[in-house]
Amino acid sequence: MHESVAPYEPKSGLWSKDDSQLKIYLEEGRTGIADLVKRAGTTRYAAEPHNIIFLKDDEARDINRIKLLLATGHKAVAVGYARLYSPRWVRFKSGVIAPDEGFLFGIGDKPYGLAAAKAIRPRLIEEVVSGEVPLRLTQPERPDLYVGHAVTVVGYTADGFIIKNSWGRDWGMKGYAIVSFDYHRLFCDEALAVKEPSILVTPGIAGRNPPLYLKSCPMGTGANSVLRLSLFGPREGGLADIRRPQFEVYEQDPSGNRGRLVEFPPPNAVGQAGNGFPVEVLRGRSPAGGIRARQYWVQVLVGAPNELGGRVVTFPNVTWSNNEYLGQ
C-alpha cells in the first residue's frame, strides 16, 4: 500500500503561511493508528481482517514481536507512541531518538537523566513500565509539548527501530529516524501490522476493447480459504463499458496450456462493477504449507452493450498469491 495512493494530508488546506512548523507538527502529531486505518479505507486499497494483527500495551512494546512481524512478510508496522517530547522530534536530524531529552527518572527522592538512571537501576525500563520507577517531565508546566504520535516501523538496527514519519523528506534522515528500543518499550501503546492489502478497483472510463488486468488476492485459511479475483482497466481504472464478465478457472498444465475446468463462478459474486466484478474461487484449495507453485489459467468472457458475443480474455500463470496479470 504505497503512500501515493493514501497521502498523509490530515489538515491539508487548513494551515496558513503564518503557522509555525512546531504548531503544525503538534496538531498533526495527534493522528493515531485508527486514523491511518480510516484513511486507507478511502482509497482503492483495503486491509482485510484476516490480514491485520493489532497489538496493545505489553504486546505492542514487545521488541521481539515487532521484529518477528517484520521478518515474516509484514512490510511495515504502524505504532502509536503515547508520549513524545515534541521539541526533540521537531529538531531531529540524525542519530537515535531516545528518552534522554524531555524526561527524568525518579530514583529515591532524586531525578536522574537516562544514562545515570540506567547505571543505578540496570532494569530501569522494565521498572518504569511496571510503575516501580516514576517517569517525570522536564517541563511539567508545558504539557502541550508532550503529545502522542503514530509512525511506521519499517526495519531495525542494533540501536533501535527504523521508523518512517509523516512529516516529509525534510524531516530527520530524509523522512526517517531511528527510535531506540528503550523509547519503544517506554511509550509504545499500540501496534498495527498489515500482511497484505486487498486491491479494490474503482469505476472509471474505458474505451473500446481496452487492455484488461486481473488482480488476485488470497483470503482466509484452511477450509475457509478463497482466492479473490477482480478486473481493472488501464492505469488501474474501472470498466465502465463492461456489464457481465463471466469467469472460468482452469488448471494449467506444465507446458503452460489450459487444462481441465475447475471453477465456473457466477458474475458479481461478491461485489459490483465499481470494485472490478470480484469473484471468489477455489474455496478451501489453498496450497498446503503456503506453497504457491500450482498455476491456473483464468478465462473471462467480457460482454459489452454494443458488442455481439463480447470477447474472451485469458490470464495464464495465475497463482495463489497477491498479484496482477495482463490479459491476452
TORKOL-4160 file (C-alpha; in steps of 0.2 Angstrom, whole numbers, padded with zeros to 4 digits, m for minus):
328
<pt num="1" X="0000" Y="0000" Z="0000"/>
<pt num="2" X="0011" Y="0014" Z="m0006"/>
<pt num="3" X="0009" Y="0031" Z="0001"/>
<pt num="4" X="0005" Y="0039" Z="m0016"/>
<pt num="5" X="m0012" Y="0031" Z="m0015"/>
<pt num="6" X="m0016" Y="0037" Z="0003"/>
<pt num="7" X="m0006" Y="0053" Z="0005"/>
<pt num="8" X="m0004" Y="0060" Z="0023"/>
<pt num="9" X="m0014" Y="0076" Z="0022"/>
<pt num="10" X="m0025" Y="0077" Z="0038"/>
<pt num="11" X="m0025" Y="0096" Z="0039"/>
<pt num="12" X="m0022" Y="0099" Z="0020"/>
<pt num="13" X="m0028" Y="0117" Z="0016"/>
<pt num="14" X="m0031" Y="0122" Z="0034"/>
<pt num="15" X="m0014" Y="0129" Z="0038"/>
<pt num="16" X="m0009" Y="0147" Z="0034"/>
<pt num="17" X="0009" Y="0153" Z="0030"/>
<pt num="18" X="0009" Y="0161" Z="0047"/>
<pt num="19" X="0008" Y="0145" Z="0056"/>
<pt num="20" X="0024" Y="0139" Z="0064"/>
<pt num="21" X="0031" Y="0122" Z="0059"/>
<pt num="22" X="0030" Y="0117" Z="0078"/>
<pt num="23" X="0011" Y="0121" Z="0078"/>
<pt num="24" X="0008" Y="0110" Z="0063"/>
<pt num="25" X="0018" Y="0096" Z="0070"/>
<pt num="26" X="0010" Y="0096" Z="0087"/>
<pt num="27" X="m0008" Y="0096" Z="0079"/>
<pt num="28" X="m0004" Y="0083" Z="0066"/>
<pt num="29" X="0005" Y="0073" Z="0080"/>
<pt num="30" X="m0012" Y="0069" Z="0087"/>
<pt num="31" X="m0015" Y="0057" Z="0072"/>
<pt num="32" X="m0017" Y="0039" Z="0079"/>
<pt num="33" X="m0017" Y="0022" Z="0071"/>
<pt num="34" X="m0036" Y="0022" Z="0070"/>
<pt num="35" X="m0034" Y="0037" Z="0058"/>
<pt num="36" X="m0022" Y="0028" Z="0047"/>
<pt num="37" X="m0034" Y="0014" Z="0045"/>
<pt num="38" X="m0049" Y="0026" Z="0041"/>
<pt num="39" X="m0038" Y="0035" Z="0028"/>
<pt num="40" X="m0033" Y="0018" Z="0020"/>
<pt num="41" X="m0052" Y="0014" Z="0018"/>
<pt num="42" X="m0055" Y="0029" Z="0007"/>
<pt num="43" X="m0043" Y="0023" Z="m0006"/>
<pt num="44" X="m0045" Y="0008" Z="m0018"/>
<pt num="45" X="m0034" Y="m0002" Z="m0005"/>
<pt num="46" X="m0041" Y="m0010" Z="0010"/>
<pt num="47" X="m0035" Y="m0021" Z="0024"/>
<pt num="48" X="m0045" Y="m0037" Z="0026"/>
<pt num="49" X="m0047" Y="m0043" Z="0044"/>
<pt num="50" X="m0038" Y="m0059" Z="0042"/>
<pt num="51" X="m0023" Y="m0049" Z="0036"/>
<pt num="52" X="m0022" Y="m0037" Z="0051"/>
<pt num="53" X="m0013" Y="m0040" Z="0068"/>
<pt num="54" X="m0017" Y="m0027" Z="0082"/>
<pt num="55" X="m0006" Y="m0027" Z="0097"/>
<pt num="56" X="m0010" Y="m0017" Z="0113"/>
<pt num="57" X="0001" Y="m0012" Z="0128"/>
<pt num="58" X="0013" Y="m0026" Z="0133"/>
<pt num="59" X="0012" Y="m0035" Z="0116"/>
<pt num="60" X="0015" Y="m0018" Z="0107"/>
<pt num="61" X="0030" Y="m0015" Z="0117"/>
<pt num="62" X="0037" Y="m0032" Z="0114"/>
<pt num="63" X="0053" Y="m0029" Z="0104"/>
<pt num="64" X="0055" Y="m0046" Z="0098"/>
<pt num="65" X="0037" Y="m0047" Z="0092"/>
<pt num="66" X="0039" Y="m0032" Z="0081"/>
<pt num="67" X="0055" Y="m0039" Z="0074"/>
<pt num="68" X="0046" Y="m0056" Z="0070"/>
<pt num="69" X="0032" Y="m0047" Z="0061"/>
<pt num="70" X="0044" Y="m0038" Z="0050"/>
<pt num="71" X="0054" Y="m0054" Z="0047"/>
<pt num="72" X="0038" Y="m0064" Z="0042"/>
<pt num="73" X="0032" Y="m0053" Z="0027"/>
<pt num="74" X="0024" Y="m0038" Z="0036"/>
<pt num="75" X="0032" Y="m0024" Z="0026"/>
<pt num="76" X="0029" Y="m0011" Z="0040"/>
<pt num="77" X="0021" Y="m0010" Z="0057"/>
<pt num="78" X="0011" Y="0006" Z="0062"/>
<pt num="79" X="0015" Y="0010" Z="0080"/>
<pt num="80" X="0007" Y="0023" Z="0092"/>
<pt num="81" X="0018" Y="0032" Z="0104"/>
<pt num="82" X="0008" Y="0038" Z="0119"/>
<pt num="83" X="0020" Y="0052" Z="0123"/>
<pt num="84" X="0034" Y="0061" Z="0114"/>
<pt num="85" X="0043" Y="0076" Z="0118"/>
<pt num="86" X="0039" Y="0086" Z="0103"/>
<pt num="87" X="0054" Y="0099" Z="0103"/>
<pt num="88" X="0066" Y="0084" Z="0102"/>
<pt num="89" X="0056" Y="0076" Z="0087"/>
<pt num="90" X="0055" Y="0093" Z="0078"/>
<pt num="91" X="0073" Y="0096" Z="0079"/>
<pt num="92" X="0079" Y="0079" Z="0075"/>
<pt num="93" X="0091" Y="0077" Z="0060"/>
<pt num="94" X="0101" Y="0062" Z="0063"/>
<pt num="95" X="0106" Y="0049" Z="0076"/>
<pt num="96" X="0094" Y="0040" Z="0088"/>
<pt num="97" X="0078" Y="0046" Z="0097"/>
<pt num="98" X="0080" Y="0041" Z="0115"/>
<pt num="99" X="0071" Y="0046" Z="0131"/>
<pt num="100" X="0086" Y="0056" Z="0135"/>
<pt num="101" X="0078" Y="0073" Z="0132"/>
<pt num="102" X="0062" Y="0079" Z="0140"/>
<pt num="103" X="0061" Y="0066" Z="0153"/>
<pt num="104" X="0069" Y="0062" Z="0170"/>
<pt num="105" X="0068" Y="0046" Z="0181"/>
<pt num="106" X="0064" Y="0047" Z="0199"/>
<pt num="107" X="0076" Y="0036" Z="0210"/>
<pt num="108" X="0074" Y="0038" Z="0228"/>
<pt num="109" X="0070" Y="0057" Z="0230"/>
<pt num="110" X="0081" Y="0062" Z="0216"/>
<pt num="111" X="0078" Y="0064" Z="0197"/>
<pt num="112" X="0091" Y="0057" Z="0185"/>
<pt num="113" X="0094" Y="0058" Z="0167"/>
<pt num="114" X="0093" Y="0042" Z="0157"/>
<pt num="115" X="0111" Y="0037" Z="0157"/>
<pt num="116" X="0113" Y="0040" Z="0176"/>
<pt num="117" X="0097" Y="0031" Z="0180"/>
<pt num="118" X="0102" Y="0016" Z="0170"/>
<pt num="119" X="0118" Y="0015" Z="0179"/>
<pt num="120" X="0109" Y="0014" Z="0196"/>
<pt num="121" X="0095" Y="0003" Z="0190"/>
<pt num="122" X="0100" Y="m0009" Z="0176"/>
<pt num="123" X="0082" Y="m0014" Z="0174"/>
<pt num="124" X="0076" Y="0004" Z="0173"/>
<pt num="125" X="0065" Y="0002" Z="0158"/>
<pt num="126" X="0056" Y="m0013" Z="0165"/>
<pt num="127" X="0054" Y="m0004" Z="0181"/>
<pt num="128" X="0047" Y="0012" Z="0173"/>
<pt num="129" X="0034" Y="0001" Z="0164"/>
<pt num="130" X="0029" Y="m0008" Z="0179"/>
<pt num="131" X="0027" Y="0008" Z="0189"/>
<pt num="132" X="0042" Y="0005" Z="0201"/>
<pt num="133" X="0051" Y="0020" Z="0195"/>
<pt num="134" X="0042" Y="0036" Z="0191"/>
<pt num="135" X="0044" Y="0045" Z="0175"/>
<pt num="136" X="0045" Y="0064" Z="0176"/>
<pt num="137" X="0044" Y="0078" Z="0164"/>
<pt num="138" X="0057" Y="0091" Z="0162"/>
<pt num="139" X="0044" Y="0104" Z="0158"/>
<pt num="140" X="0029" Y="0099" Z="0168"/>
<pt num="141" X="0022" Y="0116" Z="0166"/>
<pt num="142" X="0021" Y="0113" Z="0147"/>
<pt num="143" X="0010" Y="0098" Z="0145"/>
<pt num="144" X="0006" Y="0104" Z="0127"/>
<pt num="145" X="0024" Y="0099" Z="0122"/>
<pt num="146" X="0021" Y="0081" Z="0126"/>
<pt num="147" X="0009" Y="0073" Z="0113"/>
<pt num="148" X="0005" Y="0056" Z="0106"/>
<pt num="149" X="0010" Y="0051" Z="0088"/>
<pt num="150" X="0009" Y="0037" Z="0076"/>
<pt num="151" X="0023" Y="0032" Z="0065"/>
<pt num="152" X="0028" Y="0017" Z="0054"/>
<pt num="153" X="0041" Y="0004" Z="0059"/>
<pt num="154" X="0050" Y="m0002" Z="0043"/>
<pt num="155" X="0065" Y="m0011" Z="0050"/>
<pt num="156" X="0078" Y="m0011" Z="0064"/>
<pt num="157" X="0096" Y="m0009" Z="0068"/>
<pt num="158" X="0107" Y="m0013" Z="0083"/>
<pt num="159" X="0101" Y="0004" Z="0091"/>
<pt num="160" X="0083" Y="0003" Z="0088"/>
<pt num="161" X="0068" Y="0003" Z="0076"/>
<pt num="162" X="0069" Y="0012" Z="0059"/>
<pt num="163" X="0054" Y="0022" Z="0058"/>
<pt num="164" X="0046" Y="0032" Z="0044"/>
<pt num="165" X="0037" Y="0048" Z="0050"/>
<pt num="166" X="0024" Y="0058" Z="0041"/>
<pt num="167" X="0032" Y="0075" Z="0041"/>
<pt num="168" X="0040" Y="0075" Z="0024"/>
<pt num="169" X="0058" Y="0071" Z="0017"/>
<pt num="170" X="0065" Y="0087" Z="0025"/>
<pt num="171" X="0062" Y="0080" Z="0042"/>
<pt num="172" X="0075" Y="0069" Z="0050"/>
<pt num="173" X="0085" Y="0057" Z="0039"/>
<pt num="174" X="0075" Y="0061" Z="0023"/>
<pt num="175" X="0059" Y="0057" Z="0032"/>
<pt num="176" X="0066" Y="0043" Z="0043"/>
<pt num="177" X="0073" Y="0041" Z="0060"/>
<pt num="178" X="0079" Y="0028" Z="0072"/>
<pt num="179" X="0069" Y="0026" Z="0088"/>
<pt num="180" X="0079" Y="0017" Z="0102"/>
<pt num="181" X="0072" Y="0001" Z="0109"/>
<pt num="182" X="0071" Y="0009" Z="0126"/>
<pt num="183" X="0060" Y="0023" Z="0119"/>
<pt num="184" X="0048" Y="0010" Z="0111"/>
<pt num="185" X="0047" Y="0000" Z="0127"/>
<pt num="186" X="0043" Y="0015" Z="0137"/>
<pt num="187" X="0030" Y="0024" Z="0126"/>
<pt num="188" X="0023" Y="0012" Z="0113"/>
<pt num="189" X="0005" Y="0008" Z="0117"/>
<pt num="190" X="m0002" Y="0000" Z="0101"/>
<pt num="191" X="0004" Y="m0008" Z="0085"/>
<pt num="192" X="m0005" Y="m0012" Z="0069"/>
<pt num="193" X="0003" Y="m0024" Z="0056"/>
<pt num="194" X="m0004" Y="m0027" Z="0039"/>
<pt num="195" X="0002" Y="m0043" Z="0030"/>
<pt num="196" X="m0005" Y="m0038" Z="0013"/>
<pt num="197" X="m0018" Y="m0025" Z="0007"/>
<pt num="198" X="m0033" Y="m0030" Z="m0004"/>
<pt num="199" X="m0034" Y="m0021" Z="m0020"/>
<pt num="200" X="m0051" Y="m0014" Z="m0025"/>
<pt num="201" X="m0054" Y="m0007" Z="m0042"/>
<pt num="202" X="m0063" Y="0010" Z="m0044"/>
<pt num="203" X="m0075" Y="0015" Z="m0058"/>
<pt num="204" X="m0068" Y="0024" Z="m0072"/>
<pt num="205" X="m0070" Y="0027" Z="m0091"/>
<pt num="206" X="m0063" Y="0013" Z="m0103"/>
<pt num="207" X="m0063" Y="0014" Z="m0121"/>
<pt num="208" X="m0067" Y="0001" Z="m0134"/>
<pt num="209" X="m0058" Y="m0016" Z="m0130"/>
<pt num="210" X="m0046" Y="m0008" Z="m0118"/>
<pt num="211" X="m0032" Y="m0019" Z="m0110"/>
<pt num="212" X="m0038" Y="m0029" Z="m0096"/>
<pt num="213" X="m0029" Y="m0034" Z="m0080"/>
<pt num="214" X="m0033" Y="m0047" Z="m0067"/>
<pt num="215" X="m0029" Y="m0045" Z="m0048"/>
<pt num="216" X="m0028" Y="m0060" Z="m0037"/>
<pt num="217" X="m0029" Y="m0059" Z="m0018"/>
<pt num="218" X="m0029" Y="m0075" Z="m0006"/>
<pt num="219" X="m0041" Y="m0073" Z="0009"/>
<pt num="220" X="m0044" Y="m0084" Z="0024"/>
<pt num="221" X="m0036" Y="m0101" Z="0029"/>
<pt num="222" X="m0039" Y="m0119" Z="0028"/>
<pt num="223" X="m0057" Y="m0124" Z="0023"/>
<pt num="224" X="m0062" Y="m0105" Z="0023"/>
<pt num="225" X="m0048" Y="m0100" Z="0011"/>
<pt num="226" X="m0053" Y="m0092" Z="m0006"/>
<pt num="227" X="m0044" Y="m0083" Z="m0020"/>
<pt num="228" X="m0052" Y="m0067" Z="m0024"/>
<pt num="229" X="m0051" Y="m0061" Z="m0042"/>
<pt num="230" X="m0056" Y="m0044" Z="m0049"/>
<pt num="231" X="m0054" Y="m0035" Z="m0066"/>
<pt num="232" X="m0047" Y="m0017" Z="m0069"/>
<pt num="233" X="m0043" Y="m0007" Z="m0084"/>
<pt num="234" X="m0028" Y="0004" Z="m0090"/>
<pt num="235" X="m0019" Y="0014" Z="m0076"/>
<pt num="236" X="m0030" Y="0004" Z="m0064"/>
<pt num="237" X="m0046" Y="0012" Z="m0070"/>
<pt num="238" X="m0063" Y="0005" Z="m0069"/>
<pt num="239" X="m0073" Y="m0004" Z="m0083"/>
<pt num="240" X="m0087" Y="0007" Z="m0087"/>
<pt num="241" X="m0091" Y="m0002" Z="m0104"/>
<pt num="242" X="m0092" Y="m0020" Z="m0096"/>
<pt num="243" X="m0108" Y="m0027" Z="m0089"/>
<pt num="244" X="m0107" Y="m0046" Z="m0086"/>
<pt num="245" X="m0090" Y="m0054" Z="m0086"/>
<pt num="246" X="m0090" Y="m0072" Z="m0085"/>
<pt num="247" X="m0075" Y="m0080" Z="m0076"/>
<pt num="248" X="m0069" Y="m0098" Z="m0079"/>
<pt num="249" X="m0054" Y="m0106" Z="m0069"/>
<pt num="250" X="m0044" Y="m0120" Z="m0077"/>
<pt num="251" X="m0029" Y="m0130" Z="m0071"/>
<pt num="252" X="m0014" Y="m0126" Z="m0081"/>
<pt num="253" X="m0003" Y="m0140" Z="m0087"/>
<pt num="254" X="0016" Y="m0140" Z="m0086"/>
<pt num="255" X="0018" Y="m0133" Z="m0103"/>
<pt num="256" X="0008" Y="m0118" Z="m0099"/>
<pt num="257" X="m0008" Y="m0123" Z="m0108"/>
<pt num="258" X="m0026" Y="m0124" Z="m0102"/>
<pt num="259" X="m0031" Y="m0139" Z="m0093"/>
<pt num="260" X="m0047" Y="m0145" Z="m0086"/>
<pt num="261" X="m0061" Y="m0133" Z="m0079"/>
<pt num="262" X="m0061" Y="m0132" Z="m0060"/>
<pt num="263" X="m0072" Y="m0117" Z="m0057"/>
<pt num="264" X="m0086" Y="m0108" Z="m0066"/>
<pt num="265" X="m0091" Y="m0094" Z="m0054"/>
<pt num="266" X="m0106" Y="m0083" Z="m0057"/>
<pt num="267" X="m0103" Y="m0064" Z="m0061"/>
<pt num="268" X="m0103" Y="m0051" Z="m0047"/>
<pt num="269" X="m0102" Y="m0065" Z="m0034"/>
<pt num="270" X="m0095" Y="m0053" Z="m0020"/>
<pt num="271" X="m0096" Y="m0036" Z="m0027"/>
<pt num="272" X="m0102" Y="m0023" Z="m0040"/>
<pt num="273" X="m0094" Y="m0017" Z="m0056"/>
<pt num="274" X="m0085" Y="m0002" Z="m0047"/>
<pt num="275" X="m0075" Y="m0015" Z="m0037"/>
<pt num="276" X="m0069" Y="m0024" Z="m0053"/>
<pt num="277" X="m0083" Y="m0038" Z="m0053"/>
<pt num="278" X="m0074" Y="m0048" Z="m0039"/>
<pt num="279" X="m0077" Y="m0066" Z="m0038"/>
<pt num="280" X="m0071" Y="m0079" Z="m0025"/>
<pt num="281" X="m0064" Y="m0095" Z="m0032"/>
<pt num="282" X="m0056" Y="m0111" Z="m0027"/>
<pt num="283" X="m0063" Y="m0111" Z="m0009"/>
<pt num="284" X="m0053" Y="m0122" Z="0003"/>
<pt num="285" X="m0040" Y="m0126" Z="m0010"/>
<pt num="286" X="m0026" Y="m0115" Z="m0003"/>
<pt num="287" X="m0009" Y="m0125" Z="m0006"/>
<pt num="288" X="m0003" Y="m0134" Z="0009"/>
<pt num="289" X="0011" Y="m0125" Z="0018"/>
<pt num="290" X="0009" Y="m0109" Z="0008"/>
<pt num="291" X="0016" Y="m0117" Z="m0007"/>
<pt num="292" X="0011" Y="m0107" Z="m0022"/>
<pt num="293" X="0019" Y="m0117" Z="m0036"/>
<pt num="294" X="0002" Y="m0123" Z="m0043"/>
<pt num="295" X="m0004" Y="m0111" Z="m0058"/>
<pt num="296" X="m0021" Y="m0108" Z="m0065"/>
<pt num="297" X="m0027" Y="m0102" Z="m0082"/>
<pt num="298" X="m0041" Y="m0089" Z="m0079"/>
<pt num="299" X="m0053" Y="m0085" Z="m0094"/>
<pt num="300" X="m0065" Y="m0071" Z="m0094"/>
<pt num="301" X="m0079" Y="m0068" Z="m0106"/>
<pt num="302" X="m0082" Y="m0050" Z="m0107"/>
<pt num="303" X="m0099" Y="m0044" Z="m0113"/>
<pt num="304" X="m0101" Y="m0026" Z="m0118"/>
<pt num="305" X="m0118" Y="m0017" Z="m0123"/>
<pt num="306" X="m0113" Y="m0014" Z="m0141"/>
<pt num="307" X="m0103" Y="m0030" Z="m0145"/>
<pt num="308" X="m0110" Y="m0046" Z="m0151"/>
<pt num="309" X="m0104" Y="m0060" Z="m0140"/>
<pt num="310" X="m0091" Y="m0049" Z="m0132"/>
<pt num="311" X="m0073" Y="m0055" Z="m0131"/>
<pt num="312" X="m0063" Y="m0068" Z="m0122"/>
<pt num="313" X="m0048" Y="m0063" Z="m0112"/>
<pt num="314" X="m0036" Y="m0076" Z="m0104"/>
<pt num="315" X="m0024" Y="m0074" Z="m0089"/>
<pt num="316" X="m0012" Y="m0088" Z="m0088"/>
<pt num="317" X="0000" Y="m0092" Z="m0074"/>
<pt num="318" X="m0011" Y="m0086" Z="m0060"/>
<pt num="319" X="m0005" Y="m0092" Z="m0043"/>
<pt num="320" X="m0012" Y="m0092" Z="m0026"/>
<pt num="321" X="m0004" Y="m0075" Z="m0021"/>
<pt num="322" X="m0007" Y="m0057" Z="m0021"/>
<pt num="323" X="m0003" Y="m0052" Z="m0039"/>
<pt num="324" X="m0009" Y="m0045" Z="m0055"/>
<pt num="325" X="m0009" Y="m0051" Z="m0073"/>
<pt num="326" X="m0011" Y="m0043" Z="m0090"/>
<pt num="327" X="m0024" Y="m0051" Z="m0101"/>
<pt num="328" X="m0020" Y="m0060" Z="m0118"/>
